[in-house]
Amino acid sequence: MQFKHPELLYALFLLLIPIIVHLFQLRRFKNVAFTNVAFLKNVVIQTRKSSQIKKWLTLLIRLLLLACIILAFAQPYFSKNKTLNKKTETVIYIDNSFSMQAKGPKGALLKRAIQDVINNIPENEELSIITNTNVYKNTTINGIKNELLQLEYAPKQLSYNAALLKSKTFFSKAPNSIKNLIFISDFQNKNESFSPDIDSLISVHAIKLEPVNHQNVSIDSAYISNTTPTQLELTVNLKNSGNPIENLPISLLNNEKLIAKTSITLDSEAKTSFTLPVNQAIDGEILVNDAHLQFDNALYFNINTAEKINVLAISDTDAQFLKRIYNDNEFNYTSTTPNKLNYNLINTQNLIVLNELAAIPSALITTLKSFTDNGGVLLVIPSDKLSVDNYNRLLLNYSLRLSKLIPLEKRITTINYNHPLYNNGVFEKRVKNFQYPKVNTYYNLKTNANTSILSFEDGKPFITAHNNTFLLTASLKKENSNFKNSPLIVPTFYNIAKQSFKIPQLYYSIGKTNHYDVKTTIQQDGVLSLENKESSFIPRQQTFNDKIAITTIDIPSKSGIYTIKDKTKALKNVSYNFRRDESNLSYQDISNLKGITVSDSITTTFDTLKSNTKINALWKWFVIFALILLLIEMLLLKYFK
């Protein structure tokens, strides 16, 4: 038993007062004269004995009565923990990712979880709630009930570690408070598993919500698999987690009108294709009918009118290999010599290739600096007979510097697979042994602060980059190198050109960093916006001479087709889709995790927490005992003779 006001127990010493009074017999009997008392002797003895018993009983009852009153004011109680004078802090993480759309025994997991949280927490109890998208710090259920009921599914989920760390920041640093972290999720399998660190100050309660059915069909991806002069072949990848499906209808829409339909048998994965006309803008939507997760039942895509990338080669030697790489289907390729160069062409280009110039004119150096400052991409292939000082006047603008020519054979052996030129599916796997191209002479690079794309066997760079400038350290003449015959040259040079003007892709994923360019010019204070029927926003953008570079990350927040607009003028359409990371309904087993409390019910967890902190107050019982003793005393004084 514990006391809310234990200092009042000192009043129990006051019980000594009636005991002392009784022992000193402050009340004395009076002698009364009587003629003959012999026959009353027995009566007197019996009366005195009865009086002594009555006094002792009265004293005992009064002592108990006073003790009950004192104990009642001290407010005794029973509790499993010593929680009366401790503050309880509660932080709840609610996973509102797309996998929480799955149906549980009582409906969608997220909606049921929110309802259970609202029903099990007192309206005015202070707590903090975080989700993947929202933070409600030091608030009450009554204050955020409507916001919780309207909580939407998030396209991007916090990692388990990030959610745990973020949740723990909402606790105070007070060592004596009771801290409860309640983690509500379906614990879907991710790249990292849920494994919280044991913290003696924080009690972690993991509530795993699992759907009754693990079936789900998703449109995983789509891409152009083949192109002919008249047709495009659009291939669609589908995935299934659950039982095989015999006949799954798939619809293809253009501007919300059905243009094609097919059906497939789907086990775990399958592909299907649609044929589309060339040179026709399509605002497409691929649909499947699946009653489980809804976010991955549609995939939006755009095929805009073809845009070509402008490539200018300034060359002192044969540049036929560049013409073969930069074909007429995707590029506007122009080749010229330095003495015939039309400088007015430079500002209209996306990529300029300096192909083995013996010397770079000063006017060209100045113009190229302005060109790269405005977003243009420069590729420099040195001559084996160049003037190093002349080249360095250009290269120093980009933190690059060549030194003397080294007449030593070197093999090109190392590929930087993480570089943007190669990390977009150029290689199906990392190749360790291939037919290494080689050079007979090369230039040393005096700085190592730049990014190497291809390197020699000793680690020195063969192709290096600084921002939007790419430099080779060796001539590509056939007398000096066989790199032109290597399979590396096409993806390398092709992707350098693709980076110079990022034509919008078939579609983009919400939650990833996306970059694309729009070929247009706007007024000085003008901006481009992204709009559809439901929303409009201004993305991050950078203005160059003849293009606008657009970057999006977390916006838009909903999938669909958006129009890029300059005020009211529509320029082109782009599509955004939710990522498919959560389409596979497989879950982590957390039952064996140590140091945390695991449950499958929100109600059960909150009942346990209330039981652990419940205080059984006893002061009412002591008041009742005092009243009973008072009644006993009154009856004793009245009827006990």
ZAMARGU-4260 file (C-alpha; in steps of 0.2 Angstrom, whole numbers, plus 5000, padded with zeros to 4 digits):
<rodrens>
0) 5000/5000/5000 | 5006/5017/4996 | 5000/5035/5001 | 4998/5050/4991 | 5001/5061/5006
5) 5012/5051/5018 | 5017/5066/5028 | 4999/5066/5036 | 5003/5049/5044 | 5013/5059/5058
10) 4995/5063/5064 | 4994/5045/5070 | 5005/5051/5085 | 4989/5060/5091 | 4982/5044/5096
15) 4993/5044/5111 | 4982/5058/5119 | 4966/5048/5122 | 4977/5034/5128 | 4986/5045/5141
20) 4970/5053/5147 | 4963/5035/5150 | 4978/5029/5159 | 4978/5044/5171 | 4960/5041/5175
25) 4956/5060/5175 | 4938/5056/5178 | 4936/5051/5197 | 4922/5043/5207 | 4913/5054/5221
30) 4910/5046/5238 | 4892/5047/5243 | 4887/5044/5262 | 4875/5030/5265 | 4869/5022/5282
35) 4872/5004/5278 | 4881/4999/5262 | 4885/4981/5266 | 4871/4974/5255 | 4877/4985/5240
40) 4895/4978/5240 | 4892/4966/5226 | 4883/4978/5215 | 4897/4991/5216 | 4910/4979/5211
45) 4900/4973/5196 | 4896/4991/5191 | 4915/4996/5191 | 4920/4981/5181 | 4906/4985/5168
50) 4912/5003/5167 | 4930/4998/5164 | 4925/4986/5150 | 4915/5000/5142 | 4929/5013/5143
55) 4941/5001/5135 | 4929/4997/5121 | 4925/5015/5118 | 4944/5020/5119 | 4948/5006/5106
60) 4933/5012/5094 | 4938/5030/5095 | 4957/5026/5092 | 4951/5016/5076 | 4940/5030/5071
65) 4953/5043/5072 | 4966/5031/5063 | 4954/5028/5049 | 4951/5047/5047 | 4969/5051/5047
70) 4973/5037/5034 | 4958/5043/5023 | 4966/5060/5022 | 4983/5052/5018 | 4974/5044/5003
75) 4981/5026/5002 | 4981/5017/4986 | 4988/5001/4977 | 4997/5001/4960 | 5007/4989/4950
80) 5020/5002/4948 | 5024/5017/4958 | 5016/5029/4945 | 5006/5041/4956 | 5019/5055/4956
85) 5027/5050/4939 | 5022/5058/4922 | 5017/5046/4908 | 5022/5050/4890 | 5015/5041/4875
90) 5021/5042/4857 | 5012/5033/4844 | 5018/5029/4826 | 5004/5025/4814 | 5010/5017/4797
95) 4999/5025/4784 | 5009/5018/4769 | 4999/5010/4754 | 5001/4992/4761 | 4989/4997/4775
100) 4975/4998/4762 | 4974/4979/4764 | 4958/4972/4772 | 4958/4966/4790 | 4944/4957/4799
105) 4935/4974/4802 | 4940/4983/4786 | 4955/4992/4779 | 4970/4991/4792 | 4973/5009/4793
110) 4956/5015/4795 | 4952/5002/4808 | 4969/5006/4817 | 4964/5025/4818 | 4947/5021/4825
115) 4954/5009/4838 | 4966/5023/4844 | 4952/5036/4845 | 4941/5024/4855 | 4955/5018/4867
120) 4963/5034/4872 | 4954/5047/4884 | 4950/5062/4874 | 4960/5075/4884 | 4975/5064/4888
125) 4991/5072/4881 | 5001/5062/4868 | 5011/5063/4852 | 5006/5055/4836 | 5017/5053/4820
130) 5014/5046/4803 | 5024/5045/4787 | 5017/5062/4782 | 5011/5071/4798 | 5017/5075/4815
135) 5005/5079/4830 | 5016/5084/4845 | 5009/5086/4863 | 4991/5086/4858 | 4975/5077/4862
140) 4964/5064/4853 | 4950/5077/4855 | 4960/5090/4846 | 4966/5080/4831 | 4951/5067/4829
145) 4945/5074/4813 | 4963/5075/4805 | 4966/5057/4810 | 4949/5051/4802 | 4954/5060/4786
150) 4972/5054/4786 | 4977/5048/4768 | 4989/5035/4762 | 5007/5040/4760 | 5016/5036/4744
155) 5033/5036/4753 | 5035/5026/4770 | 5048/5030/4783 | 5061/5016/4785 | 5058/5007/4802
160) 5074/5014/4809 | 5069/5032/4804 | 5052/5030/4811 | 5059/5024/4828 | 5072/5038/4829
165) 5059/5051/4825 | 5047/5044/4837 | 5060/5044/4851 | 5064/5063/4849 | 5046/5067/4855
170) 5050/5060/4873 | 5056/5072/4886 | 5073/5069/4894 | 5065/5067/4911 | 5073/5051/4919
175) 5058/5048/4931 | 5044/5048/4918 | 5035/5033/4911 | 5038/5032/4892 | 5028/5021/4880
180) 5031/5020/4862 | 5017/5012/4852 | 5022/5006/4835 | 5007/5002/4824 | 5011/4994/4807
185) 5008/4979/4796 | 5028/4976/4796 | 5029/4973/4778 | 5046/4966/4772 | 5057/4980/4767
190) 5076/4982/4763 | 5078/4984/4782 | 5070/4974/4796 | 5061/4981/4811 | 5073/4978/4825
195) 5072/4992/4839 | 5087/4995/4850 | 5083/4991/4868 | 5081/5006/4879 | 5078/5005/4897
200) 5069/5021/4898 | 5057/5018/4884 | 5045/5004/4883 | 5041/4999/4865 | 5025/4991/4860
205) 5024/4984/4843 | 5006/4981/4836 | 5006/4970/4820 | 4991/4972/4809 | 4989/4958/4796
210) 4977/4957/4782 | 4965/4942/4781 | 4970/4940/4762 | 4988/4942/4755 | 4981/4942/4737
215) 4986/4957/4726 | 4989/4961/4708 | 4999/4976/4703 | 5005/4984/4686 | 5023/4984/4690
220) 5030/4994/4675 | 5029/4998/4657 | 5041/5002/4643 | 5043/5004/4624 | 5050/4987/4619
225) 5051/4989/4600 | 5049/5003/4587 | 5046/5002/4569 | 5043/5016/4556 | 5024/5015/4559
230) 5022/5007/4576 | 5027/5006/4594 | 5026/4991/4605 | 5022/4995/4623 | 5026/4981/4635
235) 5017/4980/4652 | 5024/4970/4667 | 5012/4963/4680 | 5015/4955/4697 | 5004/4944/4708
240) 5006/4940/4726 | 4994/4926/4730 | 4984/4913/4721 | 4986/4911/4701 | 4973/4920/4691
245) 4966/4912/4675 | 4959/4927/4666 | 4964/4944/4671 | 4957/4958/4660 | 4969/4973/4656
250) 4963/4989/4648 | 4973/5003/4639 | 4965/5020/4638 | 4970/5036/4629 | 4962/5052/4635
255) 4951/5041/4646 | 4944/5032/4631 | 4947/5013/4629 | 4958/5010/4614 | 4963/4992/4618
260) 4960/4977/4629 | 4967/4960/4632 | 4968/4947/4646 | 4982/4936/4653 | 4985/4921/4665
265) 4995/4928/4679 | 5004/4916/4691 | 5018/4927/4700 | 5024/4938/4685 | 5018/4940/4667
270) 5020/4952/4652 | 5008/4958/4639 | 5010/4970/4625 | 5000/4984/4616 | 5004/4991/4598
275) 5003/5010/4597 | 5005/5022/4582 | 5021/5031/4579 | 5021/5051/4580 | 5005/5052/4589
280) 5004/5060/4607 | 4996/5048/4619 | 4990/5052/4637 | 4989/5034/4642 | 4982/5024/4657
285) 4984/5005/4659 | 4971/4997/4671 | 4968/4981/4680 | 4953/4976/4690 | 4959/4971/4708
290) 4949/4972/4724 | 4963/4972/4736 | 4976/4986/4736 | 4970/5000/4725 | 4985/5011/4722
295) 4994/4999/4710 | 4979/4995/4699 | 4983/5010/4687 | 4998/5015/4678 | 4999/5032/4669
300) 5011/5036/4654 | 5014/5049/4641 | 5020/5047/4623 | 5023/5065/4617 | 5028/5071/4600
305) 5046/5066/4597 | 5060/5079/4602 | 5077/5078/4595 | 5093/5082/4605 | 5105/5095/4596
310) 5123/5089/4595 | 5137/5099/4587 | 5154/5091/4584 | 5169/5103/4581 | 5182/5092/4573
315) 5199/5093/4566 | 5198/5074/4561 | 5186/5061/4555 | 5170/5061/4565 | 5160/5047/4557
320) 5159/5037/4573 | 5150/5052/4581 | 5138/5052/4567 | 5134/5034/4569 | 5131/5036/4587
325) 5120/5052/4586 | 5108/5045/4572 | 5094/5055/4564 | 5080/5046/4574 | 5085/5054/4590
330) 5097/5068/4587 | 5100/5083/4576 | 5118/5080/4573 | 5130/5094/4565 | 5148/5093/4561
335) 5160/5107/4557 | 5178/5112/4558 | 5184/5127/4569 | 5187/5138/4554 | 5170/5135/4547
340) 5161/5136/4564 | 5145/5147/4565 | 5146/5154/4582 | 5127/5158/4582 | 5124/5139/4582
345) 5131/5136/4599 | 5117/5143/4610 | 5105/5132/4601 | 5114/5116/4605 | 5112/5103/4619
350) 5129/5095/4617 | 5145/5101/4610 | 5159/5089/4606 | 5177/5095/4604 | 5184/5081/4593
355) 5203/5081/4594 | 5206/5099/4590 | 5225/5104/4590 | 5221/5121/4597 | 5205/5129/4604
360) 5202/5148/4598 | 5201/5160/4612 | 5184/5166/4605 | 5177/5148/4606 | 5184/5146/4624
365) 5174/5161/4629 | 5158/5155/4620 | 5159/5138/4627 | 5161/5145/4645 | 5144/5154/4642
370) 5137/5139/4634 | 5140/5127/4649 | 5135/5141/4662 | 5118/5140/4653 | 5116/5121/4655
375) 5124/5115/4640 | 5135/5099/4640 | 5153/5099/4634 | 5163/5083/4629 | 5181/5086/4626
380) 5191/5073/4616 | 5210/5078/4615 | 5222/5077/4601 | 5238/5068/4603 | 5246/5084/4596
385) 5238/5097/4606 | 5245/5112/4615 | 5243/5108/4634 | 5243/5127/4639 | 5229/5131/4626
390) 5218/5116/4632 | 5220/5121/4650 | 5214/5139/4647 | 5197/5130/4643 | 5198/5116/4656
395) 5203/5127/4671 | 5185/5134/4670 | 5179/5117/4675 | 5192/5112/4688 | 5201/5101/4675
400) 5220/5102/4670 | 5230/5091/4659 | 5249/5089/4660 | 5261/5081/4648 | 5258/5067/4636
405) 5264/5050/4643 | 5269/5037/4629 | 5264/5022/4638 | 5251/5008/4634 | 5237/5007/4647
410) 5221/4996/4647 | 5204/5003/4652 | 5199/4991/4665 | 5187/5000/4678 | 5169/5005/4675
415) 5161/5017/4688 | 5144/5008/4688 | 5137/5020/4700 | 5139/5035/4689 | 5123/5042/4681
420) 5129/5037/4664 | 5128/5018/4668 | 5116/5016/4683 | 5100/5017/4672 | 5100/4999/4665
425) 5115/5000/4653 | 5123/4984/4661 | 5112/4969/4666 | 5126/4964/4678 | 5143/4970/4683
430) 5156/4963/4671 | 5173/4960/4679 | 5181/4952/4664 | 5179/4960/4647 | 5189/4964/4632
435) 5198/4979/4639 | 5201/4993/4626 | 5218/5001/4627 | 5227/5017/4623 | 5245/5019/4618
440) 5247/5037/4624 | 5238/5047/4637 | 5238/5063/4646 | 5240/5064/4665 | 5227/5074/4675
445) 5234/5085/4688 | 5218/5085/4699 | 5209/5070/4706 | 5194/5080/4713 | 5183/5075/4699
450) 5173/5060/4696 | 5180/5046/4686 | 5169/5036/4674 | 5181/5025/4666 | 5198/5022/4673
455) 5215/5014/4668 | 5222/4998/4677 | 5232/5010/4688 | 5216/5019/4693 | 5220/5035/4683
460) 5205/5042/4674 | 5202/5039/4655 | 5185/5048/4656 | 5182/5060/4670 | 5168/5073/4673
465) 5165/5089/4682 | 5147/5094/4682 | 5141/5095/4664 | 5159/5094/4656 | 5166/5077/4651
470) 5185/5075/4647 | 5194/5060/4639 | 5213/5059/4643 | 5218/5051/4627 | 5215/5053/4608
475) 5203/5041/4600 | 5212/5040/4584 | 5214/5021/4578 | 5233/5023/4579 | 5232/5028/4597
480) 5217/5018/4604 | 5204/5004/4600 | 5191/5012/4611 | 5180/5016/4595 | 5178/4997/4593
485) 5174/4994/4611 | 5155/4991/4616 | 5158/5004/4629 | 5159/5019/4617 | 5140/5019/4612
490) 5132/5019/4629 | 5145/5031/4636 | 5143/5044/4622 | 5124/5041/4619 | 5121/5044/4638
495) 5131/5059/4638 | 5120/5066/4625 | 5104/5061/4634 | 5110/5070/4649 | 5112/5086/4639
500) 5093/5087/4636 | 5082/5076/4648 | 5067/5072/4637 | 5053/5067/4648 | 5051/5049/4651
505) 5036/5037/4649 | 5032/5041/4667 | 5040/5046/4684 | 5039/5039/4701 | 5032/5049/4716
510) 5044/5050/4730 | 5060/5049/4719 | 5070/5064/4713 | 5065/5066/4695 | 5074/5078/4682
515) 5068/5083/4664 | 5069/5097/4652 | 5056/5107/4643 | 5062/5116/4627 | 5054/5133/4628
520) 5058/5151/4633 | 5048/5161/4645 | 5048/5179/4651 | 5061/5185/4665 | 5049/5182/4679
525) 5039/5168/4672 | 5038/5151/4679 | 5031/5134/4673 | 5017/5125/4682 | 5011/5107/4683
530) 4992/5105/4683 | 4978/5093/4681 | 4960/5093/4685 | 4962/5092/4704 | 4978/5102/4708
535) 4991/5114/4702 | 5008/5118/4709 | 5025/5126/4704 | 5039/5113/4703 | 5057/5118/4706
540) 5065/5124/4690 | 5080/5132/4682 | 5080/5143/4667 | 5093/5142/4653 | 5094/5150/4636
545) 5082/5138/4627 | 5076/5126/4640 | 5069/5125/4658 | 5076/5111/4669 | 5062/5104/4680
550) 5065/5094/4696 | 5052/5085/4707 | 5053/5075/4722 | 5038/5074/4734 | 5026/5083/4723
555) 5014/5079/4715 | 5007/5069/4729 | 4994/5059/4718 | 4997/5049/4703 | 4990/5055/4686
560) 4994/5064/4670 | 4999/5082/4673 | 5001/5096/4660 | 5016/5108/4660 | 5010/5125/4657
565) 5017/5142/4654 | 5003/5153/4661 | 4988/5146/4651 | 4999/5139/4637 | 5000/5120/4637
570) 5018/5114/4633 | 5017/5095/4635 | 5011/5081/4647 | 5020/5071/4660 | 5014/5056/4670
575) 5017/5052/4688 | 5014/5035/4697 | 5015/5029/4715 | 5030/5017/4718 | 5027/4999/4718
580) 5038/4995/4733 | 5023/4989/4744 | 5013/4979/4731 | 5020/4963/4738 | 5010/4958/4753
585) 5024/4948/4763 | 5027/4952/4781 | 5041/4951/4794 | 5039/4940/4809 | 5042/4950/4824
590) 5036/4938/4837 | 5053/4933/4842 | 5060/4951/4845 | 5067/4953/4862 | 5065/4969/4873
595) 5048/4974/4866 | 5030/4969/4869 | 5022/4962/4853 | 5003/4962/4851 | 4990/4960/4836
600) 4977/4971/4845 | 4977/4989/4848 | 4963/4988/4861 | 4972/4974/4871 | 4988/4984/4871
605) 4980/5000/4878 | 4970/4989/4891 | 4987/4982/4897 | 4995/4999/4898 | 4979/5006/4908
610) 4981/4990/4920 | 4999/4993/4923 | 4996/5011/4928 | 4979/5009/4936 | 4978/5016/4954
615) 4966/5008/4966 | 4962/5022/4978 | 4957/5016/4996 | 4953/5032/5005 | 4934/5029/5002
620) 4935/5013/5011 | 4943/5021/5026 | 4929/5034/5027 | 4917/5020/5026 | 4926/5011/5041
625) 4926/5028/5051 | 4907/5030/5049 | 4904/5012/5054 | 4915/5014/5069 | 4906/5030/5073
630) 4889/5021/5073 | 4897/5007/5083 | 4902/5020/5096 | 4885/5028/5097 | 4877/5011/5099
635) 4890/5006/5113 | 4887/5022/5123 | 4868/5020/5122 | 4865/5002/5124 | 4880/4995/5133
640) 4875/4995/5152
</rodrens>
